């Protein structure tokens, strides 16, 4: 039976709003005894035309079909997706599939977290296999905690905006934000459509929501990666070099100098790798605060002022003003300083 979108819009009851932001307005709604997640996607992208959105709906359906038929990624039942002329946006409705892993992952027990991580890694690997095991992918997902839900022991992928499909007549990333520079777009292409970027995103974003589990997550990920080239990119010589340095009990200034010399050439496109260093090496905010004040590193002291725990620190590295590409050098300097202050004496 065809879903009656007009009746849903008229008679569904909003239980609460998940998100009201630039990218989407998302609400949980009760309709005819069932819970649905209702999404208005791209409501603030004023420069996007109705023709572009209609094409993006086609790509969204294509990606859904690909993931459903060719991968092990679980998807909630989608009852409607189409263009909504009233908001000049895409309207998507799917059956409720649980809470996001941003909340479910860090609150689960150790065994359950391991099972969740292994399930997502299996889904990512099935996606790569469906793309012909190529480094560069044609169909992809954004593997962050907010984009997965958990219900009754099953994990679902829920984010199709933008639909990550390459080689078509339109670029979904350009539609999502026409103001991005070519450098920013190159970064996005690497993050979404390259195996290396896919695993890197998974590690940094899931590491940020559960820092206590990160080293276990890192080991599971390395074991899961099939291509040696990708494995060597994630567990790279720079991580191994710093790992060795911090065991030498160096003074802060010596350690900072050596790390800076090693990482000085990291460019904007390598920002997520720098974030990975932060998640990998930082584990005690009290040591950082004490050493930052001891050595009078004012930038770090200011950065730590509103951080109450290590999880806040890691989230700050990923989600703060350092997201701006214009602050790349400041961001790199902060990561270097934090690692040196954590392990220097």
C-alpha positions as CSV (number, residue, x, y, z in Angstrom):
1,X,0.0,0.0,0.0
2,X,1.4,3.4,-1.0
3,X,2.3,5.7,1.8
4,X,0.0,8.7,2.0
5,X,2.3,11.7,2.5
6,X,-0.5,14.2,2.6
7,X,-2.2,12.4,5.4
8,X,1.1,12.0,7.3
9,X,1.8,15.7,7.0
10,X,-1.7,16.5,8.3
11,X,-2.2,13.9,11.0
12,X,1.2,12.9,12.4
13,X,2.1,14.1,15.9
14,X,5.5,15.5,16.7
15,X,6.9,13.9,19.8
16,X,10.1,15.9,19.9
17,X,12.7,17.4,17.6
18,X,16.1,15.8,17.2
19,X,17.8,18.6,15.3
20,X,17.0,22.0,13.9
21,X,20.0,23.1,12.0
22,X,21.4,24.3,8.7
23,X,21.4,20.8,7.2
24,X,18.1,19.4,8.4
25,X,15.0,19.6,10.6
26,X,14.5,16.2,12.1
27,X,11.6,15.1,14.3
28,X,10.2,11.9,15.8
29,X,6.5,11.6,14.9
30,X,3.7,9.3,15.9
31,X,1.4,8.3,13.0
32,X,-1.3,5.6,13.0
33,X,0.3,3.9,16.1
34,X,3.9,3.8,14.7
35,X,6.9,5.9,15.3
36,X,8.6,7.6,12.3
37,X,11.6,9.8,11.8
38,X,10.7,12.8,9.7
39,X,13.5,14.8,8.0
40,X,13.5,18.0,6.0
41,X,16.9,18.0,4.3
42,X,18.7,21.1,3.0
43,X,16.2,23.6,4.3
44,X,18.7,26.4,4.6
45,X,20.5,25.9,1.3
46,X,18.9,28.8,-0.5
47,X,21.1,28.7,-3.6
48,X,20.0,25.1,-4.5
49,X,17.3,24.9,-7.2
50,X,14.3,22.6,-7.3
51,X,15.8,20.8,-10.3
52,X,19.0,20.1,-8.4
53,X,17.1,18.8,-5.4
54,X,15.0,16.5,-7.6
55,X,18.2,15.1,-9.1
56,X,19.6,14.6,-5.6
57,X,16.4,12.6,-4.6
58,X,17.2,10.2,-7.5
59,X,20.8,9.8,-6.2
60,X,19.5,9.2,-2.7
61,X,17.3,6.4,-4.0
62,X,20.2,5.0,-6.0
63,X,22.5,4.9,-3.0
64,X,19.8,3.3,-0.8
65,X,19.3,0.6,-3.4
66,X,23.0,0.0,-3.7
67,X,23.5,-0.3,0.1
68,X,20.5,-2.5,0.5
69,X,21.2,-4.9,-2.3
70,X,25.0,-5.1,-2.3
71,X,26.3,-4.5,1.2
72,X,25.7,-5.7,4.8
73,X,24.6,-2.3,5.9
74,X,21.3,-2.4,7.7
75,X,18.8,0.4,6.7
76,X,15.6,1.4,8.4
77,X,12.5,1.1,6.3
78,X,12.0,4.2,4.2
79,X,8.4,4.9,3.6
80,X,8.8,8.2,1.6
81,X,11.4,10.3,0.0
82,X,10.7,13.2,-2.4
83,X,11.0,16.9,-3.2
84,X,9.0,19.3,-1.0
85,X,8.2,22.6,-2.8
86,X,7.0,24.3,0.3
87,X,10.5,24.4,1.9
88,X,12.5,23.8,-1.3
89,X,14.1,20.8,0.3
90,X,14.1,17.0,0.4
91,X,11.5,15.3,2.6
92,X,12.4,11.9,3.9
93,X,10.4,9.6,6.3
94,X,11.6,6.3,7.7
95,X,10.5,4.0,10.5
96,X,12.1,4.7,13.9
97,X,15.3,2.6,14.3
98,X,16.5,3.5,17.8
99,X,18.9,6.0,19.4
100,X,22.0,7.1,17.7
101,X,25.4,5.6,18.5
102,X,26.5,9.0,19.8
103,X,24.6,7.9,23.0
104,X,24.4,4.2,22.6
105,X,28.1,3.5,22.0
106,X,29.7,5.1,25.0
107,X,27.1,3.9,27.4
108,X,27.2,0.3,26.3
109,X,29.3,-2.3,28.2
110,X,32.8,-3.3,26.9
111,X,31.5,-6.5,25.2
112,X,28.6,-4.7,23.6
113,X,30.8,-1.9,22.4
114,X,33.2,-4.4,20.8
115,X,30.3,-6.1,19.0
116,X,29.0,-2.7,17.8
117,X,32.5,-1.7,16.5
118,X,32.9,-5.1,14.7
119,X,29.5,-4.8,13.2
120,X,30.2,-1.3,11.7
121,X,33.6,-2.5,10.5
122,X,32.0,-5.4,8.8
123,X,29.5,-3.0,7.2
124,X,32.3,-0.7,6.0
125,X,34.2,-3.7,4.6
126,X,31.2,-4.9,2.7
127,X,30.8,-1.4,1.2
128,X,34.4,-1.5,0.0
129,X,33.9,-5.0,-1.4
130,X,30.7,-3.8,-3.2
131,X,32.9,-1.0,-4.8
132,X,35.2,-3.7,-6.2
133,X,37.8,-3.3,-3.4
134,X,39.1,-0.1,-5.0
135,X,40.8,2.6,-3.0
136,X,38.6,5.2,-4.6
137,X,34.9,4.4,-4.0
138,X,31.9,5.3,-6.2
139,X,29.2,4.7,-3.5
140,X,29.9,5.6,0.1
141,X,28.7,6.6,3.6
142,X,29.8,8.9,6.4
143,X,30.7,6.5,9.3
144,X,30.1,8.8,12.3
145,X,28.2,8.0,15.5
146,X,25.3,10.3,14.6
147,X,24.7,8.5,11.4
148,X,24.0,5.1,13.0
149,X,21.2,4.0,15.3
150,X,20.8,1.0,17.6
151,X,17.7,-0.9,18.3
152,X,17.1,-4.5,19.6
153,X,20.7,-5.5,19.0
154,X,20.8,-4.2,15.4
155,X,22.7,-1.2,14.0
156,X,21.2,0.9,11.2
157,X,22.7,3.5,8.9
158,X,20.4,6.5,8.6
159,X,22.2,9.4,6.8
160,X,21.6,9.9,3.0
161,X,22.2,13.7,2.9
162,X,24.1,14.3,0.8
163,X,23.9,11.0,-1.2
164,X,27.5,10.0,-1.5
165,X,27.5,8.9,-5.1
166,X,30.3,9.8,-7.6
167,X,30.5,10.1,-11.3
168,X,27.0,11.4,-11.9
169,X,25.8,14.6,-13.5
170,X,25.7,16.5,-10.2
171,X,28.1,16.7,-7.3
172,X,26.1,16.1,-4.1
173,X,28.7,17.9,-2.0
174,X,28.5,21.0,-4.2
175,X,24.7,21.0,-3.8
176,X,25.1,20.8,0.0
177,X,27.5,23.7,0.1
178,X,28.2,25.7,-3.0
179,X,30.6,28.0,-1.1
180,X,33.3,25.4,-0.5
181,X,36.7,26.0,-2.1
182,X,38.4,23.5,-4.4
183,X,40.7,22.6,-1.5
184,X,37.8,21.9,0.8
185,X,36.1,19.8,-1.8
186,X,39.3,17.8,-2.3
187,X,39.3,17.1,1.4
188,X,35.7,16.0,1.3
189,X,36.3,13.7,-1.7
190,X,39.2,12.0,0.3
191,X,37.1,11.7,3.4
192,X,34.1,10.2,1.8
193,X,35.3,8.4,-1.3
194,X,38.7,7.0,-0.3
195,X,39.2,3.9,1.9
196,X,41.8,5.7,3.9
197,X,39.5,8.6,4.6
198,X,36.6,6.3,5.5
199,X,38.5,4.4,8.2
200,X,40.1,7.6,9.4
201,X,36.7,9.3,9.9
202,X,35.4,6.2,11.7
203,X,38.3,6.2,14.1
204,X,38.3,9.9,14.9
205,X,34.6,10.4,15.3
206,X,33.9,7.2,17.3
207,X,37.1,7.9,19.3
208,X,35.7,11.3,20.3
209,X,32.5,9.9,21.8
210,X,34.3,7.1,23.7
211,X,38.0,7.9,24.4
212,X,38.3,5.1,27.0
213,X,37.6,2.5,24.3
214,X,39.8,4.1,21.6
215,X,42.9,1.8,21.7
216,X,40.7,-1.2,21.5
217,X,38.8,0.4,18.6
218,X,42.1,1.2,16.9
219,X,43.3,-2.4,17.2
220,X,39.9,-3.8,15.9
221,X,40.1,-1.4,12.9
222,X,43.7,-2.3,12.0
223,X,42.8,-6.0,12.1
224,X,39.8,-5.4,9.9
225,X,41.5,-3.5,7.1
226,X,42.2,-5.6,4.1
227,X,44.7,-3.6,2.0
228,X,48.2,-3.2,3.4
229,X,48.4,0.3,1.8
230,X,45.4,1.4,3.8
231,X,46.5,-0.3,7.0
232,X,49.9,1.4,6.7
233,X,48.2,4.8,6.2
234,X,46.2,4.5,9.4
235,X,48.9,2.9,11.6
236,X,51.7,5.0,10.0
237,X,55.3,5.7,10.6
238,X,54.5,9.0,12.3
239,X,52.4,7.4,15.0
240,X,55.0,4.7,15.5
241,X,57.7,7.5,15.7
242,X,55.8,9.5,18.3
243,X,55.0,6.3,20.2
244,X,58.7,5.6,20.5
245,X,59.5,9.2,21.5
246,X,57.1,9.4,24.4
247,X,58.7,6.3,25.9
248,X,62.1,8.2,26.2
249,X,61.0,10.5,29.1
250,X,62.1,13.6,27.3
251,X,61.7,17.2,28.6
252,X,58.7,19.0,27.2
253,X,60.7,21.4,25.0
254,X,62.8,18.5,23.5
255,X,59.7,16.4,22.8
256,X,57.8,19.3,21.3
257,X,60.7,20.1,19.0
258,X,61.0,16.6,17.7
259,X,57.3,16.1,17.2
260,X,57.1,19.5,15.4
261,X,60.0,18.6,13.1
262,X,58.2,15.3,12.3
263,X,54.7,16.8,11.7
264,X,55.6,20.2,10.4
265,X,54.7,19.4,6.7
266,X,51.2,18.2,7.4
267,X,48.8,20.2,5.2
268,X,45.1,21.0,5.4
269,X,44.1,17.7,3.6
270,X,45.8,15.8,6.4
271,X,43.7,17.4,9.2
272,X,41.9,14.2,10.1
273,X,45.2,12.5,10.6
274,X,46.3,15.2,13.0
275,X,43.0,14.6,14.8
276,X,43.8,10.9,15.0
277,X,47.1,11.8,16.7
278,X,45.0,13.7,19.3
279,X,42.6,10.8,19.9
280,X,45.5,8.3,19.9
281,X,47.9,10.0,22.3
282,X,45.8,12.1,24.7
283,X,44.4,10.4,27.8
284,X,44.8,12.6,30.9
285,X,43.6,16.2,31.0
286,X,44.9,16.8,34.5
287,X,48.5,16.2,33.4
288,X,47.9,18.5,30.4
289,X,46.6,21.3,32.6
290,X,49.4,21.0,35.1
291,X,52.1,21.0,32.4
292,X,50.5,23.7,30.3
293,X,50.6,26.0,33.4
294,X,54.1,24.9,34.4
295,X,55.5,25.7,31.0
296,X,53.2,28.7,30.5
297,X,51.9,27.6,27.2
298,X,49.1,30.2,27.1
299,X,47.4,28.9,23.9
300,X,46.9,25.5,25.5
301,X,45.8,26.9,28.8
302,X,43.1,28.9,27.1
303,X,42.0,25.9,25.0
304,X,41.7,23.8,28.2
305,X,39.7,26.3,30.2
306,X,36.3,24.9,29.4
307,X,37.4,21.3,29.0
308,X,36.2,19.2,32.0
309,X,37.5,15.8,30.9
310,X,39.6,14.1,28.3
311,X,36.5,13.4,26.2
312,X,35.8,17.2,26.1
313,X,39.4,17.8,25.0
314,X,39.2,15.3,22.1
315,X,35.8,16.6,21.1
316,X,37.2,20.1,21.1
317,X,40.0,19.1,18.7
318,X,37.4,17.7,16.3
319,X,34.4,20.0,16.7
320,X,35.7,23.4,17.9
321,X,36.7,26.5,15.9
322,X,39.7,24.5,14.7
323,X,37.4,23.0,12.1
324,X,38.1,26.1,10.0
325,X,40.7,25.5,7.4
326,X,42.0,29.0,7.9
327,X,43.2,27.9,11.4
328,X,45.1,24.9,10.1
329,X,48.5,26.0,11.4
330,X,47.1,26.9,14.8
331,X,45.4,23.5,14.9
332,X,48.6,21.7,14.0
333,X,50.5,23.6,16.7
334,X,47.9,22.8,19.3
335,X,48.0,19.0,18.5
336,X,51.8,19.1,18.8
337,X,51.8,21.0,22.0
338,X,49.1,18.8,23.6
339,X,51.0,15.6,22.9
340,X,54.3,17.1,24.1
341,X,52.7,18.4,27.3
342,X,51.0,15.1,27.9
343,X,54.2,13.1,27.9
344,X,57.0,15.6,28.4
345,X,58.6,16.0,31.9
